[in-house]
Amino acid sequence: MAVNKVILIGNAGKDPEIRHLDSNVSVATFSLATSEVYTNKAGEKVTQTEWHNIVCWRNLATLAEKFIRKGSQLYVEGRIRSRTYDANDGTKKTAYEIYADEVRLLDRKPGNSAAPEVPAQEVKASVNEPKPESGFQESDNGPDDLPF
């Protein structure tokens, strides 16, 4: 048995970039920053930030384009995928991406410019669709009230 599951909570590093493939399939990509804070031996607080490349497909990509903005706090659930490519200098490189199955806006508060108002019926419609298109949900949880 093998499991490939990732759960991240962080902030969008940029607005999603949207592409439309020949088969009229939408793909959204954006970066997500997750941070860990710890105290080093000298007693100083240190913040270590990791950057993740997030990929959303089909309806999830369309919803990401509408509602995710740079700085949005997000819950992302998905799986790790790797791909290799040829760099400009001719070397082979490997990129790791998170293919999102579910995305939740965590900072949806009135007046928050980073998270536009999400119509309830639009969110509800996306939740009832089969995966991988499902999963864009709004959350009533605040940043200190995690969804699990």
C-alpha positions as semicolon CSV with decimal commas, in nm:
position;residue;x (nm);y (nm);z (nm)
1;M;0,000;0,000;0,000
2;A;0,131;0,345;-0,090
3;V;0,007;0,687;0,014
4;N;0,090;1,016;-0,154
5;K;-0,093;1,287;0,043
6;V;0,014;1,640;0,131
7;I;-0,163;1,889;0,355
8;L;-0,031;2,245;0,364
9;I;-0,147;2,564;0,533
10;G;0,023;2,878;0,413
11;N;-0,002;3,198;0,214
12;A;-0,020;3,241;-0,161
13;G;0,304;3,398;-0,286
14;K;0,140;3,540;-0,598
15;D;-0,189;3,553;-0,786
16;P;-0,252;3,228;-0,977
17;E;-0,129;3,211;-1,337
18;I;-0,392;3,056;-1,563
19;R;-0,336;2,861;-1,884
20;H;-0,598;2,708;-2,110
21;L;-0,486;2,392;-2,287
22;D;-0,595;2,290;-2,639
23;S;-0,865;2,061;-2,497
24;N;-1,020;2,364;-2,317
25;V;-0,882;2,244;-1,982
26;S;-0,778;2,516;-1,737
27;V;-0,461;2,493;-1,527
28;A;-0,375;2,736;-1,246
29;T;-0,032;2,755;-1,085
30;F;0,082;2,959;-0,788
31;S;0,337;2,943;-0,509
32;L;0,248;2,876;-0,146
33;A;0,471;2,972;0,147
34;T;0,467;2,769;0,467
35;S;0,668;2,887;0,765
36;E;0,808;2,717;1,072
37;V;0,914;2,923;1,373
38;Y;1,159;2,788;1,628
39;T;1,404;2,914;1,888
40;N;1,773;2,851;1,816
41;K;2,044;2,772;2,072
42;A;2,110;3,145;2,123
43;G;1,745;3,194;2,225
44;E;1,653;3,384;1,909
45;K;1,333;3,316;1,720
46;V;1,405;3,192;1,369
47;T;1,149;3,166;1,088
48;Q;1,217;2,914;0,814
49;T;0,998;2,945;0,504
50;E;0,945;2,672;0,245
51;W;0,798;2,750;-0,099
52;H;0,569;2,501;-0,273
53;N;0,448;2,506;-0,634
54;I;0,073;2,439;-0,642
55;V;-0,110;2,315;-0,954
56;C;-0,491;2,325;-0,982
57;W;-0,679;2,166;-1,273
58;R;-1,016;2,224;-1,441
59;N;-1,289;2,378;-1,223
60;L;-1,053;2,412;-0,928
61;A;-0,825;2,621;-1,153
62;T;-1,116;2,845;-1,254
63;L;-1,213;2,901;-0,891
64;A;-0,850;2,965;-0,794
65;E;-0,832;3,234;-1,062
66;K;-1,143;3,403;-0,923
67;F;-1,074;3,388;-0,551
68;I;-0,704;3,337;-0,467
69;R;-0,488;3,647;-0,441
70;K;-0,132;3,705;-0,330
71;G;-0,127;3,678;0,049
72;S;-0,445;3,466;0,077
73;Q;-0,417;3,217;0,361
74;L;-0,498;2,872;0,221
75;Y;-0,545;2,511;0,322
76;V;-0,424;2,292;0,033
77;E;-0,464;1,916;0,018
78;G;-0,320;1,714;-0,268
79;R;-0,035;1,493;-0,382
80;I;0,331;1,542;-0,474
81;R;0,425;1,506;-0,841
82;S;0,770;1,536;-0,991
83;R;0,868;1,619;-1,346
84;T;1,201;1,653;-1,519
85;Y;1,297;1,915;-1,774
86;D;1,602;2,042;-1,959
87;A;1,741;2,365;-1,813
88;N;1,882;2,643;-2,031
89;D;2,235;2,518;-1,965
90;G;2,142;2,170;-2,095
91;T;2,130;1,996;-1,756
92;K;1,836;1,785;-1,642
93;K;1,637;1,939;-1,356
94;T;1,357;1,800;-1,142
95;A;1,063;2,011;-1,029
96;Y;0,832;1,905;-0,746
97;E;0,473;2,026;-0,751
98;I;0,165;1,977;-0,538
99;Y;-0,136;1,875;-0,749
100;A;-0,423;2,015;-0,544
101;D;-0,736;1,808;-0,484
102;E;-0,882;2,056;-0,236
103;V;-0,823;2,423;-0,158
104;R;-0,989;2,619;0,123
105;L;-0,972;2,992;0,183
106;L;-0,892;3,041;0,551
107;D;-0,892;3,421;0,570
108;R;-1,236;3,501;0,434
109;K;-1,342;3,803;0,634
110;P;-1,542;4,100;0,508
111;G;-1,313;4,381;0,404
112;N;-1,010;4,157;0,347
113;S;-0,875;4,270;0,011
114;A;-0,663;3,955;-0,025
115;A;-0,974;3,734;-0,032
116;P;-1,262;3,850;-0,250
117;E;-1,618;3,767;-0,151
118;V;-1,705;3,410;-0,253
119;P;-2,070;3,348;-0,354
120;A;-2,198;3,059;-0,139
121;Q;-2,372;2,884;-0,428
122;E;-2,050;2,882;-0,632
123;V;-1,854;2,725;-0,348
124;K;-2,128;2,472;-0,280
125;A;-2,137;2,373;-0,648
126;S;-1,765;2,299;-0,649
127;V;-1,782;2,085;-0,335
128;N;-2,034;1,845;-0,492
129;E;-1,833;1,778;-0,808
130;P;-1,622;1,462;-0,838
131;K;-1,245;1,486;-0,779
132;P;-1,011;1,625;-0,909
133;E;-1,244;1,916;-0,979
134;S;-1,390;1,923;-0,630
135;G;-1,238;2,080;-0,331
136;F;-1,254;2,458;-0,345
137;Q;-1,422;2,544;-0,020
138;E;-1,453;2,842;0,203
139;S;-1,380;2,792;0,569
140;D;-1,531;2,962;0,872
141;N;-1,217;2,872;1,064
142;G;-0,985;3,157;1,148
143;P;-0,608;3,127;1,120
144;D;-0,588;3,004;1,480
145;D;-0,868;2,749;1,435
146;L;-0,721;2,494;1,195
147;P;-0,962;2,274;0,993
148;F;-0,843;1,946;1,148
